[in-house]
């Protein structure tokens, strides 16, 4: 009989090992399939933003925060989606945070580059880390920032009675099992505890979700710290230092991490009050060691982020590592492009002076070029990657004013929104930081006379010999008046019977072509409108 039992136990152990190895094989197969590709089930952008939103006060050392207008002007939510190949919600949240904080210190970028490069070259290292952090890949791990950056709920008076109620529930269960109490008592206790738990859980629900993964985070960090890779030694030192006094938290919230497909754990939590009891018993420890827990979160997210960047580079292999020079007047890019475009036309550009006005007709590529320069300046100082053959520049801060719109909720007109947006640039120009200012169709929300006068004075003010300025405009008069301070470039097009064609290449000088009326004809406007509009221009009828 003992031999049969021993054989059965051995069979279960062997079967468990086989299942574990099979799951590992399937996971590795999936990781290898996804390497260098955008994942199919990425985290939604609102969930991705939570860590950044909760942690706005504290930024990465020696960095600045990309403001909301600039972030949206440059389509960085879409850029983020291209780069995001993270395994965990924590990684996605940290990647978003990192992209919002370009750094001014070369050493930080070089340190990132060392690990990104290791993950790119060493498949074993990369996959060991990915396998280790996979326990955090479930989407509900996105709630972790709630327990680490949101103020925790105050511990109510009744919290100290919850462990007693749990013990009482267990005692009654044992008494029923041994026929000392009737089974109906269990039902009564279950109903009472259901009411208690529903009342308590309603107040702390989002924190319960968060705490479920806090223990997983701690154990994942322990596993990372035990991996035998010399490349991870600096990361492991950080984790080990912050794990010493936080391991007890994982034990206190152990009951929160039980899961099953049938929902049996939910009934056990109702009857024994394990989850809410564990929650309140852990609050004091979490508050005491909150800085250490935050550091663990950031470190695990940082690793996942760097692996994601390595995957992105494989997909977008036409990129380079930026060179950051100490010559504050030197800014050169070769074959630069925007990663959001399916078939981008690369451009080269040399800021041999610091101020530029770019003209050109509709759809010729002006705005795309402005965004391309801005996007790459931020990518250079965050993920140490530029979508170009060469990117050589000083460390700068990017601020743009491109896509203004009426704000009906705040009751702001287009023009007022634009006025406030450009004021950000004027104030920033007075600081010692070197900026890249990007403006598209300045003051287009008002009449032509005031637009021209205001634009001239704003651009004169910004031309301070410290900052780099890129301005796109249809207004050829503006480029002529400011040609003593601003160098002129343009994009051009060809108009023919078949329509319009663009080369999307930057050319020196001011644009000499117009296509607004040609576009009216091209899309099918009445012939009389097209001809009369052309005649007005030719006969100076405006």
PyMOL commands that set and color helices and strands:
alter all, ss='L'
color gray80, all
select helices_A, chain A and resi 2-34+45-48+50-54+68-73+76-83+89-99+106-121+123-136+139-149+159-177+184-225+230-243+247-252+254-257+264-272+274-288+290-315+366-380+414-428+448-462+476-481+516-523+527-538
alter helices_A, ss='H'
color red, helices_A
select strands_A, chain A and resi 323-324+332-336+347-350+355-359+390-393+397-401+435-440+468-473+487-490+493-496+499-502+507-508
alter strands_A, ss='S'
color yellow, strands_A
deselect
rebuild
show_as cartoon
